[in-house]
């Protein structure tokens, strides 16, 4: 299948800086979105370090015999180590961290693969149906899983942004890695929570399915999030498949 892709990031309407980062491999082999935290300088640096470490590891080991899941895990560990090293040398950034979501496509693998830490998400649009592929590493996601909160209650819960995992921590113990099922006509969306905080899943689906061009779809999603408040940085990567 052919892959078409585009990415876009925007500081939003209320933030003076952009702590998000993304990476599009020129050959369409892998894509990364990261959402940093820890103040203006810290968040920017954490997302930049993570994005660079992930794509550098994948690029350097692309032709190795490592399996995709091992490759992604090591790439995310490299990102975590890069942030920890920077924290050691710059104590003023000791609280910085970042979420990350990545997708990779190796031609000789049977399926694409995804890895994520935190609450940056991967969605798949198939026809009119939008599925959230990743599960947020947040307090409220765990509460929903345990039956302590309903999805509706979680949308406005004061702890909805509290992460249970992020890159940049010595105690990182969860990197979720999974295969993906994609077919011709599908679209993938990697995004930071600046998008999902403003747009419901049905609205996201509407913008993804109504526009053919990946760059136009990315722009439409970002503009829609800004029209609904744009309270956080907004980053999207759209990948479309064609037989």
C-alpha positions, -999 to +999 in steps of 0.1 A: +000+000+000+011+035-007+014+059+023+007+096+022+014+117+052+016+152+067+021+168+101+014+201+118+020+217+152+006+249+166+011+266+200-027+271+203-043+304+214-033+306+251+003+293+253+033+315+245+055+285+236+051+252+219+062+222+240+050+196+214+073+181+187+068+157+158+088+138+132+079+126+097+104+103+082+110+114+046+105+078+034+073+072+054+090+045+075+080+060+109+063+089+126+065+104+161+045+128+182+056+140+216+040+164+241+065+179+266+059+191+301+080+208+328+078+245+319+086+265+288+123+254+284+119+219+300+089+208+280+103+219+247+136+202+254+120+170+266+098+166+235+127+175+212+151+150+229+125+122+228+116+128+192+152+129+181+163+099+201+134+078+187+139+086+151+177+083+154+175+048+170+150+036+144+170+050+115+203+036+127+188+001+133+164+000+104+182-028+086+191-048+117+177-081+127+159-067+157+122-074+157+099-043+155+087-046+191+123-048+204+133-019+181+105+003+194+111-005+230+148+003+227+140+035+208+117+047+237+143+036+263+169+057+244+145+086+245+140+082+283+178+079+288+184+111+267+160+131+289+175+117+321+210+126+310+199+161+302+182+164+336+215+154+353+235+181+334+207+207+338+191+204+372+168+234+364+150+210+340+148+181+365+110+179+364+107+178+326+092+149+308+072+140+277+046+117+263+053+100+230+035+079+204+053+064+174+042+042+144+067+023+122+063+004+089+090-020+077+082-036+044+092-071+054+071-071+086+036-084+084+020-055+102+028-019+112+037-014+148+029+013+174+044+023+207+034+049+232+039+063+267+015+089+282-016+103+267-006+113+232-029+091+211-031+070+179-064+067+161-075+047+131-103+058+108-118+030+087-148+041+066-168+063+090-156+044+122-129+060+143-111+038+168-087+049+195-058+024+192-038+035+223-049+036+259-039+067+278-015+063+307-034+086+330-051+084+364-086+087+348-080+060+322-071+036+350-102+047+370-124+040+340-108+006+335-114-002+372-150+010+370-145+040+393-153+066+367-175+066+335-161+080+303-185+110+305-173+117+341-137+116+330-141+144+304-142+171+331-124+154+360-098+176+376-072+148+374-078+140+337-043+153+328-024+134+356-001+110+338+008+076+353+037+072+329+059+095+308+094+096+294+120+113+316+116+092+347+139+067+364+109+045+372+096+042+336+081+007+336+054+007+309+059+012+272+028-001+254+037-018+220+012-034+196+007-044+160-017-024+138-043-036+113-044-012+083-061-015+049-064+006+018-085+037+025-076+038+063-062+068+079-041+070+110-039+100+133-011+106+158-019+135+181-012+154+213-039+160+239-042+196+227-064+181+199-084+156+219-091+181+248-109+203+223-124+179+198-146+148+205-140+116+186-170+122+163-156+156+154-122+142+147-137+116+125-156+142+105-125+162+097-105+130+089-130+115+065-143+146+047-109+158+034-088+138+010-055+156+013-033+147+044-020+183+047-055+198+044-068+173+070-040+182+094-047+219+090-085+213+094-080+194+126-057+221+141-080+249+131-110+232+146-092+227+179-083+264+179-119+274+171-130+255+202-106+271+225-070+261+216-060+260+252-030+238+247-004+231+220-019+211+192+001+185+171-012+161+145+003+136+121-021+121+095-011+090+075-034+078+047-032+044+029-041+037-007-040+003-025 
